Amino acid sequence: MTRIIPDSILPTQSLPAQVDIVIIGGGIIGVSTALTLAEQGVSVALCEKGLVGAEQSGRNWGWVRQMGRDPSELPLAMESLRLWKGMNERIGEETGFRQTGIAYLCRNVRQEAEYEAWLVHARTFGLDSRLLRAAELRQHLPGMVSDFTAALHTSTDGRAEPLKAAPAIARGAIRAGAHVLTGCAVRSIERSAGRVSGVVTERGRIGCSTVVLAGGAWSRLFAGNIGIDFPQLKILGSVARATAVGGVPDMPVGADNFAFRRRLDGSFSIAMRNANIAPIVPDSFRLFADFIPNLIKSWRELKLRVGNRFIEEWRTPRSWAPDAVSPFEQVRILDPVPFERFNREGLAHLIKAFPAFAESRITQSWGGLVDVTPDAVPVIGPIGSIPGFYIASGFSGHGFGIGPGAGRLMAEIVMGGKTCVDPAPFRFDRFRKTKAA
């Protein structure tokens, strides 16, 4: 295992005394929100406790897909794909986005039927997804030898580089006028007459009328300290980097037990698909009733584990004063140990399907903590109990692909104008009501 290091940015050095909006979190959602706001002339400061794009936004698979999304999320995924296509030109930076298509392989008629059912939704939205069969399957997937029966294929989907994208968008936001501060944890918010009036950071106060929490896996902890019970847990994903090979598809491909994506330098990010660790932590018991329906539905894809995270989270304070050192300063970057067996098995399954990968070897592996909600759909919207406070979190493994669209939607909601998609599916009040602050 080697350390994951995102591309660098030149952050803002001085803390602004006053802005319109403060964004907490420098992942793909936070920087995309900041970019949209700054381009509209809104005064915005983004505060990141560590480095931009150093947690899950830099550790994901790098897929940019509309395919397979929850129907409520599909319009946002389509809007995000539109934004990805123009992002390099928009910001004058390389995000690694390439429109290559994506394919999900089917081994049997049961899997085909599941994808056929999803295609009904895709056709409703005019998406170009379809099932490939027979000769067409071999044409799109060179080098494949396993007895797959079909593949769900979306030619307009693509891929980008996780370690490049969020920093590149952050640099674009800075050029548009945003303040982007790294190594600057937000400890809490301030309120005046019940509504947001500022934030307290480890480096001082920033006055503002609006705060957007885009803290990824940290969002529940921050929200809880100000009286908001945000139902969110963490899932451990494991990914590896493998050396380059030829004679395989250029597009990302997934089956029931492997996934791969070609990187810009020719190497591959690989993983064992449908295999994640659900760490048992204190919040697992607090949120048991919220998550048990989805756990039952996804039990084949999740492995429950009791480990060090239980002790780590048990020892983490759940409340602290604004003038006290916060948990976000004690752990700047979540860097969990990957489950190496999944990476090894993923490569072994991949070699059986695409023998060219027999020449490849794993050179790097890493873990990432994915923020998930009970229904696997994010929250993007206001928190009614605290006027001026918004959450954009709980992206459940979809955040990288829909990041630009989610950032635009969050910015539009905050500005109070027309939104690019209907925000109703992402409202916070579909879950339990906030607790009294």
N, C-alpha and C positions, 0 to 999 in steps of 0.2 A: 504494500500500500504506500502510495506517495501522496504528498499534499496537493490539494486542488487549489490552484491560484488563478483567479480571473484576470483578464486584461486590466491594466492600471488606468486610473483616471487622474486628472489634476483637480483635486477637490477645492471647494471654496475654503479659504483660510479663516476668515473672520465671521463670527456669528452675527447675523442681521438682528437688529433690535426689534423690527416689526415687519411682518409680511401678511399677506391675505390668508395664505394656506400653508400649513405645515404637514408634510407627509412623513410618516414614520415607517422606515424600511426601504432599503435600496435594492430590492429584487426587481424582477421584470415588471411586476405590477406597479410598484412605486415609481420607478423611473419612467414608465410609459405614461402614468398619470401626470408626473411633473413635466414631461415634454409637451403634452397636450395643453396643459394650463399655461406654461410659459409661452408657447406659440400664440396663445390668445391674449397675451399681455397681462396675465395674472401674476402677481408677486407671490412666489412660492419658494419654500425652503424644504429640501429633503434631508432628513437626518438618518444616517445609517450608523449603527453601533460598531460595525466592523468594516468590511470592504464591500463595495457594490458588487452584487452578483456572486458572492462567495458561498452562499448556502444553496438551497434547492434550485434556485434559478441558474446556477452554474453546474449543477450535479445531475440534471435530468437527462433523458435520452436525446433531446434535441429534435424531437419530432414536432412538426407543425401540421396538425391534422384537423380536419373537419369530420372525417370518417369515424363512425362509432360513437359520436357524442350523444349525450342525453338530448332528447328533442328540445327541451327547454333551453339548452345551452347552444344548440346548433346555429341559430342566427348570430350569436356573438362570435362563434368560431369562424363563421363565414366572413363577418366584418373584419375579424383579426387577420385572416388570410389576405384580405384585400390590403390591409395596412402593411403586412409583412412584405408584400410584393413591391411596395414603393419605399420601404424603410431605408434601404441603403442610400438611395438618392435623396430622400427627405432629410437625413441627418448628415450626409456626406461621410459615412463610415461603413465599414464592413461588418455585418452581423452574421455572415455565413449563410444567409437564406438562399436556398435554391429550390425552385419548383420542380421537384423530381417525380411526384406521385408517391403514394404509399400503398402497400398491399398487406392484407391479412389472409394467411393461408387457412384452408379448410381441409380437415382430414376425413370428414364423413358427412352424411346427409343431415345429421342433427346440427352441426355447426353451420352448414349451408342454410338451413331453415332459420337459424337465429339471425344470420346476416340478411336473408331475404326479408324477414320481418322488419329489420332496421331500415332497409331500402325503401320501404313505404314512406317513412319520415323523410328520407333524403329526397325522394321525388317530389314531395310536398313543397320542399324549399328550392327545387330546381338544381340540386347538387348532382354532379356528374358521376357519382359512385355507381359501380355495377359489378356483377360477378363475372370473372374470367374463367373459362373452361377449356379443356382439351388443348388444341394447338396454340390458342391464344394465351393460355397459361404459360406454356413453355417460351413463347415469344417474349413476354414481359419479364419472365423470371429465368434468365439463362443460368446454367450450371446447377439447376435443381434436379435431384434424382429421386427424392422420396415420393411416395404414392399419394400426394395431395390431390384432392378431387376438384378443388376450385380455389379462387382467391377473390376476396372483396377488394376492389381497386378503386382509388380515387386519384385521377390524373392531376387534379389541381392542388393536391396536398404537397407538402415539401418538408424541408429540414433546415435547421440553422445551427449555429455554434453557441452552446450555452455559456462558455467562458468568454465569449466575445460580445454577445448580444446586449446584455444588460449594461455593461460598461460603455458600449458604443452609444446606446440610447441615452445614457446619463451624460456623456460628453455632448450629445446633441442638445439635451435639455439645458446644459450650462451655456452653450452658445446662444440659445434662445432667451437666456436671461435668468434661469433658475439658479438658486443657491443649492449646491450639493455638498453636504458635509459628511465626511467619514470619520470613524472613531469618535462619534458624537451620539451617545445613547440618549434617548428621551426617557426621563424618569416618570413623568406624570403630566397631566394637563392641569391648567388653571381655569376656574370658572368665575364669572361675574354675573350676578342675577340669574344664576342657573345655567348660563350658556358658556361655551368655550370662549376664553379670553387670552389664552396663551399656553405655552408648554414650558416645562422645566427640563432642561437638558443637563448633562454632566458638566457642560461648559458655560451654563448660564441660561437666562430666560429669553424666549422669543415670543413677542406678542403676536397674536393672530386671532381671527374670528372663526377659523375652521381648521379641523384636524382630520386627516385621513390615516387610519391605521392599516398599513399594508405590511404587517410584520411576519407573514408566513407562519412558521411553526411556533413563533413567539406570541402570536396575537392573543390567544386565550389568556396567557399570563398577564399581559399588559392590561387587557380589558377587565380582567377580574379585579385588578388593583383599584379600578375606578368604579366598581360596582356593576359591571356588565358580565353576565354569565353567558359567554360565547361557547356553544357546544362544539369543540374541536379537539381531535386527537391527532397523534402522529403515527405515521407508518414508515418503517425503514425500508428504503429501496437500495439495492446493490447493483453497481454498474462496473464494467471493466473496459479497458482500452486494449484492442488487439491489433497486431501488425497488419499491414496492407496485403491484400491478395487481389488477383485479377479473375475475370470470368464470372463475376457475380453481379446481381442487380445494383444499379446506382441508387435506387430508391430505398428508403427504409422498408424493412420487411419484418413481419411478426407472425409467429405461429403460436400454438398453445404452450410451447415450452422453450421458445427462444425468440430473440429479437436482435436486429442489428441495424446500424446506420453508418454509412460512410461519412467520414469527417473531411474537412477541407484539405488536409494534408495526405489523404489517401488511406489512413488507418481507419479503424472501426470502433464505434462504441457498441458493446454487446451486453446483453442481459438475459436472464432467464425470465421469460414473460409469465405473467400470472403467478408470480412467486414473490411475496413480500413478507416482512416480519411485522407483526403487530406487538410492540413491546407492552407488557403489562405494567402499568404505572398507576399511581393513586387516582388520576383522573379516569382511568378505565372503570373504576368502581363508581365514581361520582356520576359518570355519564353513561352508565350501563344501560339504563332504560332508553336513552336516546339512540344508542348505536346497535343494540341487539338485533333489530330487524335487518339492517344492512350486513351485519356480521353473519347472520344465518344465510343470507343470499350469496355472500362472497366467501364462504368458509373454505372452499377449495383453493382460493388464491392467497389466503392469509395463514401464516403460521404464528400462533401465540407463543410468546417467549417471556420468561421472567429473567431479568438480568440487571446489569448495573444501572440502567436507566430508572428503575423503580427507586433505588436508593438516591440517585442524583435528584430526581424530581421530588422525592419526599423531603430532602434537605433544602430544596429551593424555596425561599420565602414566597408566600402568596400575596403578601402586602408589605409595603414599605413607604416611608415618608419621602416627600419630594427632595428633602435635603440629605437623604441617605443614599449610599451606594446601592444601585439596583442590580438585579440578576443579570441585566443586559451588559453591564460593565464587567461582571465576573466571568462571563462566557461570551466572548466577542463573536465567535464563529462556531456554529454547530458542525462538528466534524466526526460523525459516528463511524465506528468500525464496520466495514461491509461484511455481509455474510458470504464468505469466500466460496463456500460450497455451491451456492446458486450460480456464481459466475463460472465456475469450472463446469458445472452441469449444463449451463446454458451454451457454452462453447461446444461441449460434446454433442448436444442435440443439434446444434447448428452444423457441425461437420457431417452428421448423418444426412442432413437435408441438402447441404451445399458442400460437397467434398473438397472444393478448393480451399476451404477454411482449415483443412488439415495442415496446411503450411503456415498457419497463423499462430501466434503465441500471445498470451496476455502479458502486457508490460506495465499495467497500472490498474488499480482498482480503488473504488471509493464508495462511501455510503452517503445517503441523503435522507433527511427526515421530511416527509411529505405531510402537509397540513390537510386534514380531511374533515368534512362535515358529515352528519348522519345520513344525508341523502346524496353525498358526493357532488353537490352543486355549491358553488361559492356564494358567499355573502358579498354583495356590492350595493351599498346603500347607507342611508342614515340610521342612526340609533335614536329613536324618539325620545328616550329619557334624558338625553344630553344634547340639546340643540347645538348644532355646529360640529358634532362628532360623527364620523363615518367610518365604516369598516369595508375593506376590500381584501378578503382573506378566505381561507378554506377552499382553495382551488383543487384539492383532491387529486393531484397529479396532472392536472390539465393546464396549470398556470402558465407554463412557458409558451405553449402554442397559442393560447387565447390572450396572452399578456397585453399586446398592443391594443386589442379591442377592448379588453377590460379596463385598461388605463384610460382610453377615450371615454368609455361609458361612465367611469367614476368621475372624470373631470366634468362631463356634461351634467351629471346629477348635481355635483357641487355647485356648478355655475347656474343651475336652475333653468337651463334651456331645453330645447328639443334633444332627445337622446337618439343615438344611432340604432338601438334596439330597445325592445320593451324591457324595462328593468324589473318588472314585477316578479319573475321567477327567482330573483336574487335577493329579495327583501329579507331583512333580518327577522322580522316578526313572524315568519313561517315557523320559527322555532319557539322556544319558551320566551316569555317576556323577561325584560331585564329586571334585575333585582334593584331594590332601592339603594341609591348610592350612600 
